[in-house]
């Protein structure tokens, strides 16, 4: 599996997504510091994305990853990522829209997907860590060999 770093706001579902990918029990846990999950995922605190002074910490953390994963909740109307943020990392980037089980309006999801592509996502996945929707497509992609 590709080594990934997950970035996104607090509460967008990064930790729960990691738990689902690595078939761990789903339980809420606030990420307080950078954590390695399952040996190949780096889970970052949402505050790193919410406060620009921590962007350097994200860049340094991403050095060890093969892929940057932008995570945005489908029920969040506030956009998190800057246009072409992928250039900050010099790594391939994908987007993951979480919380699809909350049945967000299709046009909102389409807008989020467009914004993720504008931020630099090469591919965008729509998932629900609770129901498992879209997880298989994501894990299949992450498991592909370079």
CORTA-V398669 format. One record per backbone hydrogen bond with DSSP energy under -0.5 kcal/mol. CO is the residue of the C=O (numbers start at 1). NH is the residue of the N-H. If there is no record, write none. Layout:
# CORTA-V398669
co = <CO | CO>
nh = <NH | NH>
This chain:
# CORTA-V398669
co = <2 | 3 | 3 | 4 | 5 | 6 | 7 | 9 | 13 | 14 | 15 | 16 | 17 | 18 | 19 | 20 | 25 | 29 | 30 | 35 | 35 | 37 | 37 | 40 | 41 | 41 | 42 | 42 | 43 | 45 | 46 | 46 | 47 | 51 | 52 | 54 | 54 | 55 | 56 | 57 | 58 | 59 | 60 | 61 | 62 | 66 | 67 | 68 | 68 | 69 | 70 | 72 | 73 | 75 | 77 | 82 | 84 | 85 | 85 | 86 | 86 | 86 | 92 | 93 | 94 | 95 | 96 | 96 | 97 | 98 | 99 | 100 | 105 | 105 | 106 | 107 | 108 | 109 | 110 | 111 | 112 | 113 | 114 | 115 | 116 | 116 | 117 | 118 | 119 | 123 | 125 | 125 | 127 | 128 | 132 | 132 | 133 | 134 | 135 | 136 | 137 | 138 | 139 | 140 | 141 | 142>
nh = <4 | 66 | 67 | 42 | 69 | 44 | 71 | 12 | 17 | 18 | 19 | 20 | 21 | 22 | 24 | 23 | 27 | 31 | 32 | 37 | 43 | 40 | 41 | 4 | 37 | 43 | 6 | 44 | 35 | 48 | 49 | 50 | 51 | 54 | 55 | 57 | 58 | 59 | 60 | 61 | 62 | 63 | 63 | 64 | 65 | 92 | 5 | 70 | 94 | 7 | 96 | 98 | 76 | 77 | 79 | 85 | 87 | 88 | 89 | 89 | 90 | 91 | 68 | 122 | 70 | 125 | 72 | 98 | 127 | 74 | 102 | 103 | 108 | 109 | 110 | 111 | 112 | 113 | 114 | 115 | 116 | 117 | 118 | 119 | 120 | 121 | 120 | 84 | 86 | 95 | 97 | 127 | 100 | 132 | 135 | 136 | 128 | 138 | 139 | 140 | 141 | 142 | 143 | 144 | 144 | 2>
